[in-house]
Amino acid sequence: MPASRTSNKSHRKKHPDSDLIVVSSSDRDSPPNLPPRKLKIIPGEVIEISDDDEPTTRQSTGQTATIADLRRQLAKQREELVKSKRDHERDRLENAQLRQEVLDLKATRIPENGKVLLQHCQEDSQLEDCVNCEICTSRMWSPFLTTLVQFMAANPHYNVNQPHPLVPHLRAFLQNPHALNNPQMAAMLTHYLPPEPEYTCPSCREPVKVRPAEVFTLKALVRAVAKATGEAIPKDTTLAYSGNKGGKAKATIPPTGSWDGFFPRNRT
């Protein structure tokens, strides 16, 4: 029988220790008198023992940091929102002020019923300079300009000193001794002779050789300004027209004028 026991022991040694399976039940009560069974440590297996409270502490610490970060972001967004509301209110007030200024300017600039409104003294003085004479500072009820001045105003690039193309022909014609014997030619030459004495413009001191012409556009402007300010407008002394029995209109030339003493009228 000893041989059989030896074979049993050798047969048991063939099984490695790693194949050992321990089955226990927590519901079954252990015998009270038996000492606690020691657990066998299986080679190659590591058992880690740790406290169950440590993962909970780490998790709560991470959540606390996240909540604090979110609170900081929320507080920052609230500050930015308050600042944006403050800027929006300031911009709204500035926009309302600018709109009111635009409405005030429109009210002062837009004419009502065709009337011209002047609100500033500087504009009044500038308008007075335009409608008053620069020599006597009175209203220009009947403004006059020379034809050369009117032509220069319409053609600012015109050169006064440029020679006229008919001057050489006139000189050649005057060299003919029989030219002055023609009464028509003599009258034409007399008409083009400069007046005596020589008259000059009181403003620019240029010689005035022909009768000045009335400026009706400036005259209408002066009278419109006078009417708006309530001034009395003098009677017009321009040409008067009257009708005859045949229904045709004829012009009556006034007996005297502003320039008759300087430039007499040619009457036939």
Backbone torsions as a table, in degrees:
resi	resn	phi	psi	omega
1	MET	NA	-25.4	177.0
2	PRO	-59.9	-31.4	-179.1
3	ALA	-66.8	-36.5	179.9
4	SER	-68.7	-36.1	177.3
5	ARG	-65.3	-37.6	179.2
6	THR	-65.6	-39.2	179.7
7	SER	-67.3	-33.0	178.3
8	ASN	-68.3	-39.4	179.2
9	LYS	-66.1	-42.1	179.4
10	SER	-67.0	-32.6	179.1
11	HIS	-69.6	-32.9	177.1
12	ARG	-70.5	-35.1	-177.7
13	LYS	-69.7	-19.4	-178.3
14	LYS	-67.9	-26.5	-179.4
15	HIS	-79.4	126.3	179.9
16	PRO	-73.0	159.5	-179.0
17	ASP	-68.2	-23.0	-177.4
18	SER	-72.0	-16.7	-179.2
19	ASP	-89.1	7.2	-177.9
20	LEU	-76.4	126.5	-179.2
21	ILE	-115.1	125.9	179.9
22	VAL	-107.6	121.4	-179.9
23	VAL	-112.5	125.6	179.6
24	SER	-138.8	157.2	179.7
25	SER	-126.4	128.6	-179.3
26	SER	-79.3	-20.1	-178.0
27	ASP	-78.6	-21.6	-176.5
28	ARG	-86.7	129.7	-179.1
29	ASP	-75.9	135.8	177.7
30	SER	-79.5	156.1	179.3
31	PRO	-63.2	135.8	-176.0
32	PRO	-66.8	-28.7	-174.8
33	ASN	-87.7	-12.6	-176.4
34	LEU	-86.3	141.1	176.9
35	PRO	-71.5	157.6	-180.0
36	PRO	-63.9	137.7	-177.6
37	ARG	-78.0	136.4	179.0
38	LYS	-81.5	133.6	177.9
39	LEU	-77.3	137.7	178.4
40	LYS	-85.9	131.6	179.1
41	ILE	-83.0	121.8	-179.2
42	ILE	-84.9	126.5	179.4
43	PRO	-63.8	144.0	177.9
44	GLY	86.6	-3.3	-179.5
45	GLU	-118.0	130.7	-177.6
46	VAL	-105.3	126.7	178.1
47	ILE	-105.7	120.7	-178.7
48	GLU	-100.6	127.2	-179.7
49	ILE	-113.6	123.4	-179.4
50	SER	-142.3	164.1	179.8
51	ASP	-80.0	138.8	-179.6
52	ASP	-71.9	-20.4	-178.2
53	ASP	-78.6	-19.5	-175.5
54	GLU	-67.3	-44.9	176.5
55	PRO	-61.7	-37.1	178.5
56	THR	-64.4	-39.1	179.4
57	THR	-66.2	-43.6	178.5
58	ARG	-63.4	-41.6	-179.9
59	GLN	-64.6	-42.5	179.0
60	SER	-66.3	-35.6	177.8
61	THR	-65.7	-42.6	177.0
62	GLY	-64.0	-40.8	178.1
63	GLN	-65.1	-37.7	178.7
64	THR	-64.3	-41.6	178.4
65	ALA	-65.4	-40.0	179.0
66	THR	-65.0	-42.7	179.3
67	ILE	-64.3	-40.1	178.5
68	ALA	-64.7	-40.2	177.9
69	ASP	-64.3	-42.6	178.4
70	LEU	-63.9	-37.4	177.7
71	ARG	-65.6	-39.8	176.8
72	ARG	-63.6	-43.7	177.8
73	GLN	-62.7	-39.9	178.9
74	LEU	-65.2	-41.3	178.0
75	ALA	-64.6	-39.2	178.0
76	LYS	-64.6	-42.4	178.2
77	GLN	-65.3	-34.9	176.7
78	ARG	-65.9	-41.3	176.9
79	GLU	-62.7	-43.3	177.8
80	GLU	-64.2	-36.2	178.4
81	LEU	-66.3	-41.7	177.5
82	VAL	-64.1	-41.1	178.1
83	LYS	-64.7	-40.8	178.9
84	SER	-64.7	-39.9	177.2
85	LYS	-63.9	-39.6	178.7
86	ARG	-65.4	-43.3	177.7
87	ASP	-65.1	-39.1	179.0
88	HIS	-64.1	-39.7	178.7
89	GLU	-66.9	-39.4	177.4
90	ARG	-65.1	-43.0	178.1
91	ASP	-64.5	-36.0	179.2
92	ARG	-65.1	-41.7	178.6
93	LEU	-66.0	-41.9	178.0
94	GLU	-63.9	-40.4	178.6
95	ASN	-64.1	-40.9	177.7
96	ALA	-64.8	-38.1	177.9
97	GLN	-65.8	-42.3	178.5
98	LEU	-65.0	-39.2	177.7
99	ARG	-63.1	-39.6	178.8
100	GLN	-65.8	-39.2	177.3
101	GLU	-63.8	-40.0	178.1
102	VAL	-64.1	-41.5	178.4
103	LEU	-64.5	-38.3	177.8
104	ASP	-65.3	-41.4	178.5
105	LEU	-65.1	-40.6	178.1
106	LYS	-64.5	-37.4	-179.8
107	ALA	-67.1	-30.8	-179.8
108	THR	-86.7	-22.1	-175.7
109	ARG	-97.5	-34.7	-175.8
110	ILE	-75.3	125.6	179.0
111	PRO	-71.1	146.5	177.9
112	GLU	-106.2	119.1	179.3
113	ASN	57.7	38.7	177.1
114	GLY	79.2	9.1	-178.9
115	LYS	-93.5	145.1	178.0
116	VAL	-95.8	122.9	-178.2
117	LEU	-104.3	130.0	177.9
118	LEU	-120.5	119.5	-175.2
119	GLN	-107.7	-15.6	-174.5
120	HIS	-112.7	143.1	-179.7
121	CYS	-68.0	-30.2	179.9
122	GLN	-64.7	-40.1	177.8
123	GLU	-67.6	-35.7	178.1
124	ASP	-63.5	-42.9	-179.8
125	SER	-67.1	-38.1	177.5
126	GLN	-65.2	-39.0	177.8
127	LEU	-68.2	-36.5	177.2
128	GLU	-63.4	-37.6	178.7
129	ASP	-66.2	-28.4	-178.2
130	CYS	-80.5	-32.4	-175.1
131	VAL	-101.3	-3.0	178.9
132	ASN	-107.6	154.5	177.8
133	CYS	-74.6	135.9	-179.4
134	GLU	-77.9	-9.2	178.8
135	ILE	-93.8	-53.5	-177.0
136	CYS	-104.6	-3.1	178.0
137	THR	57.5	27.7	176.3
138	SER	-106.7	168.8	-179.2
139	ARG	-64.5	136.6	177.1
140	MET	-88.4	78.9	-179.0
141	TRP	-67.3	-31.1	178.7
142	SER	-135.1	80.4	-177.7
143	PRO	-74.6	144.9	179.6
144	PHE	-129.2	150.6	174.3
145	LEU	-141.1	151.8	175.1
146	THR	-77.1	157.6	179.7
147	THR	-63.8	-32.9	178.7
148	LEU	-67.0	-39.8	178.8
149	VAL	-65.8	-41.9	177.8
150	GLN	-64.2	-39.1	178.2
151	PHE	-67.5	-38.6	178.6
152	MET	-67.7	-35.0	177.4
153	ALA	-66.5	-36.2	178.4
154	ALA	-80.4	-26.2	-179.2
155	ASN	-130.0	82.3	-176.0
156	PRO	-68.0	-17.8	-179.0
157	HIS	-89.6	5.2	-179.2
158	TYR	-74.4	135.3	179.8
159	ASN	-99.3	117.9	-177.3
160	VAL	-68.8	-34.1	-176.7
161	ASN	-79.4	-2.3	178.9
162	GLN	-69.9	129.8	-176.7
163	PRO	-67.1	143.4	179.8
164	HIS	-75.4	141.2	-178.0
165	PRO	-67.8	-18.7	-179.2
166	LEU	-88.6	-5.5	-178.3
167	VAL	-62.5	-45.8	178.1
168	PRO	-61.0	-37.3	179.0
169	HIS	-67.1	-39.0	178.0
170	LEU	-66.2	-38.8	178.7
171	ARG	-65.6	-41.9	178.3
172	ALA	-65.9	-35.4	179.3
173	PHE	-70.0	-38.3	-178.6
174	LEU	-71.2	-19.3	176.9
175	GLN	-71.9	-13.8	177.0
176	ASN	-76.9	121.4	-176.8
177	PRO	-67.9	-22.3	-179.0
178	HIS	-90.3	3.3	-176.7
179	ALA	-69.7	-38.1	-177.7
180	LEU	-75.8	-11.2	177.8
181	ASN	-72.9	-17.2	177.9
182	ASN	-81.8	118.6	-177.5
183	PRO	-63.1	-37.1	179.7
184	GLN	-65.3	-41.0	178.5
185	MET	-67.0	-38.3	178.4
186	ALA	-64.5	-39.6	178.2
187	ALA	-66.0	-38.2	178.9
188	MET	-65.7	-42.9	179.2
189	LEU	-66.7	-36.2	178.0
190	THR	-65.9	-34.6	179.2
191	HIS	-66.1	-34.7	-178.3
192	TYR	-87.2	-5.1	177.3
193	LEU	-70.2	143.1	178.7
194	PRO	-66.1	146.6	-178.8
195	PRO	-69.3	157.1	177.0
196	GLU	-125.0	131.2	-3.3
197	PRO	-71.4	174.2	-178.1
198	GLU	-78.7	131.0	179.3
199	TYR	-106.9	142.8	179.6
200	THR	-127.7	157.5	178.1
201	CYS	-73.9	132.8	-179.5
202	PRO	-68.8	-15.8	-177.9
203	SER	-95.0	-52.8	-177.1
204	CYS	-102.1	-8.4	178.0
205	ARG	64.0	22.1	175.1
206	GLU	-85.2	147.7	-179.7
207	PRO	-66.6	137.9	178.3
208	VAL	-106.9	114.6	-174.3
209	LYS	-106.9	-16.8	-178.8
210	VAL	-127.8	165.1	-179.9
211	ARG	-67.3	129.7	176.3
212	PRO	-64.8	154.1	-180.0
213	ALA	-108.8	148.1	-177.9
214	GLU	-76.5	138.0	179.7
215	VAL	-98.5	102.0	-173.6
216	PHE	-76.0	-29.4	179.3
217	THR	-67.1	-45.9	177.5
218	LEU	-66.8	-34.6	177.7
219	LYS	-63.1	-42.8	178.2
220	ALA	-65.2	-37.5	178.7
221	LEU	-65.7	-43.5	179.6
222	VAL	-61.3	-42.5	-179.1
223	ARG	-71.0	-32.4	176.5
224	ALA	-67.0	-41.5	177.7
225	VAL	-65.8	-41.3	178.4
226	ALA	-63.4	-38.3	178.4
227	LYS	-67.7	-37.4	179.3
228	ALA	-69.1	-33.2	179.5
229	THR	-88.4	-3.0	177.8
230	GLY	82.8	20.7	178.8
231	GLU	-82.1	155.5	177.3
232	ALA	-80.9	128.2	-178.4
233	ILE	-95.7	126.0	179.1
234	PRO	-69.1	163.1	179.6
235	LYS	-69.6	145.4	-179.9
236	ASP	-75.0	137.3	-179.2
237	THR	-113.1	22.8	179.4
238	THR	-79.1	-174.9	-177.0
239	LEU	-62.0	135.5	178.4
240	ALA	-104.0	144.4	-178.1
241	TYR	-117.7	136.7	179.3
242	SER	-134.1	151.4	-178.1
243	GLY	-99.9	152.5	177.2
244	ASN	-109.1	-174.3	-176.1
245	LYS	-68.1	-29.5	-178.9
246	GLY	-77.9	-2.3	-179.8
247	GLY	86.9	-1.8	179.1
248	LYS	-89.9	143.1	-179.7
249	ALA	-93.3	143.0	176.8
250	LYS	-130.5	147.3	-178.3
251	ALA	-92.9	134.7	176.4
252	THR	-107.6	120.8	-178.8
253	ILE	-82.3	130.0	178.2
254	PRO	-63.5	147.8	-176.8
255	PRO	-64.8	-33.3	-179.2
256	THR	-131.8	159.5	178.3
257	GLY	-147.8	178.5	-177.5
258	SER	-68.4	-27.6	-173.9
259	TRP	-113.7	9.5	-178.9
260	ASP	-66.5	-32.8	179.2
261	GLY	-71.9	-22.1	-179.3
262	PHE	-99.5	-42.0	-178.6
263	PHE	-128.7	93.4	-177.2
264	PRO	-63.2	149.4	178.4
265	ARG	-77.8	144.5	176.8
266	ASN	-90.1	106.7	-177.5
267	ARG	-109.8	139.6	178.4
268	THR	-111.0	NA	NA
